[in-house]
Amino acid sequence: MPLRSINGLGAPRGGRRPLIELDTETRSAIESAQGVIDTEMASMAWKRSLETPPWDEKPVWIHGDLLKSNLLVQDGRLCAVIDFGGVGIGDPAADVVPAWSVFTKVGREIFRQALGVDDDTWNRARGYALHQALMIIPYYPQTNPEFVTMAKRTVEEILTELN
């Protein structure tokens, strides 16, 4: 299958569709998580994410799936990144998702400063992190409960940040 070319580079599109295109499925996932997460706060967080303008700059290379399970750590340091199935070019916000899926508040602040992330990218990334976690929660409760626990933690980090 040929790669979908972006601006003639022959590079695949990476990351997620714009947040507004994820609205229906995200709201449905929020509804299905009733009793599992604070759905009222999750709805407010999602609505806030939708207020952020979509990425309209030149696409950049991204991994696209930097969840904790794809980051290998040894002796407290990142030593490898795995699972390059989503690599491509797109919105850099896709690779800021670890701010919530990996870090707590202090680590998140250090991560943001190290990357120099602007407010719009940060807000889109929060929306992508929320969307991804919400998709995991109803899909894996029987087959991968540890993944669901990680996703619920991500939602909690997002909601804590917004309080």
Secondary structure, 3 states (H helix, E strand, C coil): CCCCCCCCCCCCECCCCCHHHHHHHHHHHHHHCECCECHHHHHHHHHHHHCCCCCCCCCEEECCCCCHHHEEEECCEEEEECCCCCCEEECHHHHHCHHHHCCCHHHHHHHHHHHCCCHHHHHHHHHHHHHHHHHHHHHCCCCCHHHHHHHHHHHHHHHHHHC
